Amino acid sequence: MTGVHGAGDVQEIEVKNEALIGKTIEEVGPMLPHDCLVALISRNGETMVPTAEYTIERGDKLTLLGQHDPVREGMELLEKQ
């Protein structure tokens, strides 16, 4: 991704953090760093833009968008086991 001064990042990560399963995007959003957001969710081969009410399920892949370091921190949160 080309961002301001090339500092942007986009990553698709499978949710492995059991604490996030069953939570909505609205609940997970504040857990992510300030400059990182959930842009897309892939489930069962379908990709969609999530609403705040969208509930994360086991096996979901979230596409994170934002500044490089915050996206990397968000990846750590999603992959935490």
Buried (B, 14 or more C-beta within 10 A) or exposed (E): EEBEEEBBBEBBBEBEBEEBBEBBBEEBBEEBBEBBBBBBBBBEEEEEEBEEEBBBEEEBBBBBBBBBEBBBBBBEBBEEE
